[in-house]
């Protein structure tokens, strides 16, 4: 006979808010826990006329994947590229060797110009330079929002892959979607990350670090 109902009181599971019921690690019972793929907020950094934003804690072996959400990023100086780099020494140096690819798709406000292309000048080939992410207009209403994923940064066996996607209000009044992907070519654990513009401060922006369960 097919099971059509489960008596809640027969489960040896204590209810917990915002948790799921799942099999335990021994696969012989049920327990409450995080949903698979849930985001756990680790830290929030709010930039205010900041030269750089550095995240030097919270990136460790706790999670296999980390996500950084960049919300309403606004530059002090118009038409400057925004970049990031990785650190394997807790933020003393941001100089991890990287190889990457870079694409963008754009469309102007007038509807007269659009394209999808590879941007050779924004990729890296075994370089310790900061990786370009996007350029942002300095008009009062222009900003950028983006997501950067880091995969198993604590591994001491494999290189460290990253995947970035973001959209920005370009200085020329374009909406530009940008994709950068690559890897930090090191088997040392990555434990810090830094963001900055080529010139001028980060006037405002929110950086949220999440771990993925």
Order of alpha helices (4+ residues) and beta strands (2+ residues): beta-beta-beta-beta-beta-beta-beta-beta-beta-beta-beta-beta-beta-beta
